Amino acid sequence: MATVINTPEGISAFRLLSIRGRLELELSGLRFKGGSTFVVVKREFNLKGSRQKVYDDYCAMLRERGILSND
């Protein structure tokens, strides 16, 4: 069964969760040809610190916005 995301809020949430997935992969050591997702996240969301701190702060931001549940 396919899921259709067709609202601006849903599309935005999907993008933010996709970025989170890329951050997780980079944190585990995978590198992407198009450049570092960490650099993009640090610039776009004005986050500072190490890779782990940026990831943790980004996840906290998603929780605050109600996009990510508290695991």
C-alpha positions in Angstrom: 0.0 0.0 0.0 1.4 3.4 -0.9 1.2 6.5 1.2 0.6 9.9 -0.5 1.9 13.0 1.2 0.2 15.9 -0.6 0.0 18.8 1.9 2.7 21.4 2.3 3.1 20.5 6.0 3.5 16.8 5.2 6.0 17.5 2.5 8.0 19.7 4.8 7.9 17.1 7.6 9.0 14.4 5.1 12.0 16.5 4.0 13.1 17.1 7.6 12.8 13.4 8.5 14.8 12.6 5.3 17.5 14.9 6.4 17.5 13.2 9.8 18.1 9.9 8.0 21.0 11.2 6.1 22.5 12.6 9.3 22.2 9.2 10.9 24.0 7.6 8.0 26.8 10.2 8.0 27.1 9.7 11.8 27.8 6.0 11.2 30.5 6.8 8.6 28.7 6.9 5.2 29.7 9.8 2.9 27.5 11.2 0.1 28.8 12.4 -3.2 26.8 15.6 -3.1 28.4 16.9 0.0 27.9 16.7 3.8 24.4 16.9 5.2 25.9 18.2 8.4 27.2 21.3 6.7 23.8 21.9 5.2 22.0 21.4 8.5 24.5 23.6 10.4 24.0 26.4 7.9 20.2 26.1 7.5 19.3 25.6 11.1 22.2 27.6 12.7 23.4 24.6 14.7 26.9 24.5 16.2 29.1 21.7 17.6 30.3 18.2 16.8 28.4 15.8 14.5 26.8 14.1 17.5 25.7 17.4 19.0 24.3 18.7 15.7 22.3 15.4 15.3 21.0 15.6 18.9 20.0 19.3 18.6 18.3 18.6 15.2 16.3 15.7 16.7 15.3 17.9 19.6 14.2 20.6 17.1 12.0 18.0 15.3 10.5 16.9 18.7 9.7 20.5 19.5 7.9 20.9 16.2 6.0 17.6 16.8 7.5 15.9 13.7 9.5 13.3 15.7 8.0 11.4 18.6 9.8 11.0 22.0 11.5 7.6 21.7 
